[in-house]
Amino acid sequence: MMKEKDLHDLFLDQLKDIYFAEKQILKALPKMAKAATSDKLRAAFEKHHDETEGQVERLERIFELIEKPAKGKTCDAILGLLEEGKEVMEEYKGTEALDAGLLAAAQAVEHYEMARYGTMKAWAVRLGMKDAVKLIDETLQQERKTDKDLTALAEAGVNSEALAA
C-alpha cells in the first residue's frame, strides 16, 4: 500500500521546484543583463545573479537539514516566465521599450519566487523546521527587496524612457 502524502512531502516537492527554478534563473540573468540597455538595470540583474547563487546555497542547506539530496524538479511555471522574458528580448531588441519589458519579466519572476518562499516558510513553521524557516526567510526578504528595487528603477526612468520613444 502506498504511503499517504503529507505536508512533509509537499514541502519537499516545493523545495525541489524552487531549487530547479533558481538554477534556471541563474542561467537567465546574465542574458537579461546583456540585453539591458540601462546601466542601472544591468547592474540590478548582475547583483541579483550574485544573490541567487546564495539562495541556491541556502536551498542546498535545507536539503541537508531534511537529509534529502539537492535535486530539482521541473517547474513549468518558471520555464514559462523565463520564456516570456526571452520573447521580450527578441521582440523588443533595439527599442526603448526593451528595458521596461525586461523589468516586467523580472518582476513576474520575483513575484513567483515570493509566493513560493512565503508558502514554504509557512509550511516550515508548521513542520517545526526552525533552521529552514530562517534560511527561507532570508531569501524571502531578499526577493522582496529586489522587487522593491526593480519597482523603483521602473518608476525612476525606465518606464518613462519607454514611453518617450
One Martini backbone bead per residue (centre of mass of N, CA, C, O) as a GRO file, in nm:
protein
  165
    1MET     BB    1   0.098   0.036   0.021
    2MET     BB    2   0.063   0.366  -0.009
    3LYS     BB    3   0.172   0.647   0.107
    4GLU     BB    4   0.056   0.914   0.249
    5LYS     BB    5   0.056   1.231   0.182
    6ASP     BB    6   0.222   1.522   0.313
    7LEU     BB    7   0.370   1.811   0.415
    8HIS     BB    8   0.655   1.704   0.375
    9ASP     BB    9   0.618   1.632   0.076
   10LEU     BB   10   0.535   1.912  -0.018
   11PHE     BB   11   0.790   2.058   0.068
   12LEU     BB   12   0.983   1.895  -0.110
   13ASP     BB   13   0.854   1.966  -0.379
   14GLN     BB   14   0.895   2.273  -0.347
   15LEU     BB   15   1.201   2.264  -0.318
   16LYS     BB   16   1.257   2.141  -0.597
   17ASP     BB   17   1.120   2.363  -0.759
   18ILE     BB   18   1.293   2.613  -0.658
   19TYR     BB   19   1.564   2.494  -0.735
   20PHE     BB   20   1.515   2.485  -1.033
   21ALA     BB   21   1.442   2.782  -1.068
   22GLU     BB   22   1.711   2.907  -0.970
   23LYS     BB   23   1.886   2.772  -1.188
   24GLN     BB   24   1.741   2.914  -1.427
   25ILE     BB   25   1.791   3.204  -1.337
   26LEU     BB   26   2.100   3.190  -1.354
   27LYS     BB   27   2.090   3.166  -1.670
   28ALA     BB   28   1.914   3.432  -1.738
   29LEU     BB   29   2.049   3.690  -1.614
   30PRO     BB   30   2.289   3.739  -1.813
   31LYS     BB   31   2.103   3.786  -2.059
   32MET     BB   32   1.953   4.029  -1.941
   33ALA     BB   33   2.199   4.205  -1.890
   34LYS     BB   34   2.294   4.214  -2.187
   35ALA     BB   35   2.018   4.341  -2.301
   36ALA     BB   36   2.043   4.578  -2.141
   37THR     BB   37   2.068   4.940  -2.160
   38SER     BB   38   2.070   4.987  -1.867
   39ASP     BB   39   2.298   5.014  -1.621
   40LYS     BB   40   2.110   4.972  -1.374
   41LEU     BB   41   1.977   4.712  -1.474
   42ARG     BB   42   2.228   4.547  -1.514
   43ALA     BB   43   2.320   4.567  -1.217
   44ALA     BB   44   2.070   4.431  -1.097
   45PHE     BB   45   2.110   4.157  -1.237
   46GLU     BB   46   2.394   4.101  -1.125
   47LYS     BB   47   2.320   4.113  -0.827
   48HIS     BB   48   2.101   3.887  -0.840
   49HIS     BB   49   2.288   3.664  -0.923
   50ASP     BB   50   2.451   3.659  -0.661
   51GLU     BB   51   2.207   3.607  -0.476
   52THR     BB   52   2.116   3.340  -0.609
   53GLU     BB   53   2.357   3.174  -0.525
   54GLY     BB   54   2.281   3.195  -0.221
   55GLN     BB   55   2.003   3.064  -0.248
   56VAL     BB   56   2.101   2.790  -0.339
   57GLU     BB   57   2.267   2.732  -0.086
   58ARG     BB   58   2.027   2.739   0.109
   59LEU     BB   59   1.874   2.506  -0.020
   60GLU     BB   60   2.098   2.296   0.028
   61ARG     BB   61   2.075   2.317   0.338
   62ILE     BB   62   1.788   2.213   0.354
   63PHE     BB   63   1.839   1.938   0.240
   64GLU     BB   64   2.031   1.859   0.468
   65LEU     BB   65   1.833   1.892   0.708
   66ILE     BB   66   1.632   1.662   0.559
   67GLU     BB   67   1.802   1.439   0.422
   68LYS     BB   68   1.832   1.534   0.112
   69PRO     BB   69   1.877   1.564  -0.207
   70ALA     BB   70   1.986   1.800  -0.432
   71LYS     BB   71   1.687   1.833  -0.625
   72GLY     BB   72   1.518   1.890  -0.903
   73LYS     BB   73   1.199   2.006  -1.042
   74THR     BB   74   1.016   2.064  -1.286
   75CYS     BB   75   0.918   2.410  -1.371
   76ASP     BB   76   0.679   2.544  -1.566
   77ALA     BB   77   0.647   2.831  -1.460
   78ILE     BB   78   0.941   2.932  -1.498
   79LEU     BB   79   0.965   2.864  -1.794
   80GLY     BB   80   0.744   3.062  -1.882
   81LEU     BB   81   0.863   3.324  -1.766
   82LEU     BB   82   1.137   3.304  -1.921
   83GLU     BB   83   1.014   3.300  -2.203
   84GLU     BB   84   0.898   3.583  -2.190
   85GLY     BB   85   1.172   3.723  -2.163
   86LYS     BB   86   1.283   3.621  -2.433
   87GLU     BB   87   1.069   3.755  -2.610
   88VAL     BB   88   1.138   4.043  -2.534
   89MET     BB   89   1.431   4.038  -2.639
   90GLU     BB   90   1.342   3.982  -2.936
   91GLU     BB   91   1.096   4.194  -2.991
   92TYR     BB   92   1.268   4.462  -2.839
   93LYS     BB   93   1.513   4.492  -2.982
   94GLY     BB   94   1.626   4.827  -3.002
   95THR     BB   95   1.429   4.944  -2.794
   96GLU     BB   96   1.292   5.146  -2.545
   97ALA     BB   97   1.108   4.896  -2.424
   98LEU     BB   98   1.297   4.674  -2.324
   99ASP     BB   99   1.348   4.742  -2.021
  100ALA     BB  100   1.052   4.731  -1.935
  101GLY     BB  101   1.017   4.431  -2.012
  102LEU     BB  102   1.240   4.319  -1.831
  103LEU     BB  103   1.121   4.417  -1.567
  104ALA     BB  104   0.853   4.266  -1.587
  105ALA     BB  105   0.977   3.984  -1.602
  106ALA     BB  106   1.132   3.999  -1.333
  107GLN     BB  107   0.880   4.049  -1.152
  108ALA     BB  108   0.736   3.786  -1.212
  109VAL     BB  109   0.954   3.615  -1.081
  110GLU     BB  110   0.952   3.742  -0.800
  111HIS     BB  111   0.654   3.674  -0.736
  112TYR     BB  112   0.687   3.375  -0.751
  113GLU     BB  113   0.902   3.349  -0.531
  114MET     BB  114   0.741   3.478  -0.300
  115ALA     BB  115   0.520   3.267  -0.299
  116ARG     BB  116   0.695   3.019  -0.243
  117TYR     BB  117   0.848   3.117   0.013
  118GLY     BB  118   0.600   3.182   0.184
  119THR     BB  119   0.489   2.895   0.191
  120MET     BB  120   0.741   2.750   0.299
  121LYS     BB  121   0.755   2.900   0.563
  122ALA     BB  122   0.483   2.815   0.676
  123TRP     BB  123   0.545   2.511   0.668
  124ALA     BB  124   0.803   2.512   0.841
  125VAL     BB  125   0.664   2.610   1.090
  126ARG     BB  126   0.456   2.373   1.112
  127LEU     BB  127   0.710   2.156   1.109
  128GLY     BB  128   0.952   2.271   1.296
  129MET     BB  129   1.177   2.427   1.093
  130LYS     BB  130   1.377   2.658   1.205
  131ASP     BB  131   1.623   2.667   1.011
  132ALA     BB  132   1.457   2.687   0.751
  133VAL     BB  133   1.307   2.946   0.813
  134LYS     BB  134   1.556   3.130   0.812
  135LEU     BB  135   1.647   3.073   0.521
  136ILE     BB  136   1.384   3.150   0.379
  137ASP     BB  137   1.358   3.438   0.492
  138GLU     BB  138   1.612   3.553   0.367
  139THR     BB  139   1.514   3.516   0.077
  140LEU     BB  140   1.246   3.664   0.092
  141GLN     BB  141   1.368   3.942   0.161
  142GLN     BB  142   1.538   3.961  -0.096
  143GLU     BB  143   1.302   3.950  -0.298
  144ARG     BB  144   1.153   4.199  -0.196
  145LYS     BB  145   1.384   4.398  -0.249
  146THR     BB  146   1.411   4.351  -0.549
  147ASP     BB  147   1.127   4.440  -0.621
  148LYS     BB  148   1.158   4.731  -0.514
  149ASP     BB  149   1.401   4.806  -0.691
  150LEU     BB  150   1.255   4.763  -0.963
  151THR     BB  151   1.035   4.968  -0.918
  152ALA     BB  152   1.220   5.213  -0.884
  153LEU     BB  153   1.349   5.189  -1.164
  154ALA     BB  154   1.092   5.226  -1.325
  155GLU     BB  155   1.003   5.504  -1.193
  156ALA     BB  156   1.291   5.658  -1.256
  157GLY     BB  157   1.273   5.583  -1.606
  158VAL     BB  158   1.215   5.331  -1.781
  159ASN     BB  159   0.915   5.391  -1.847
  160SER     BB  160   0.959   5.678  -1.965
  161GLU     BB  161   1.151   5.594  -2.194
  162ALA     BB  162   0.943   5.414  -2.338
  163LEU     BB  163   0.734   5.644  -2.387
  164ALA     BB  164   0.915   5.857  -2.543
  165ALA     BB  165   0.938   5.670  -2.800
   0.00000   0.00000   0.00000
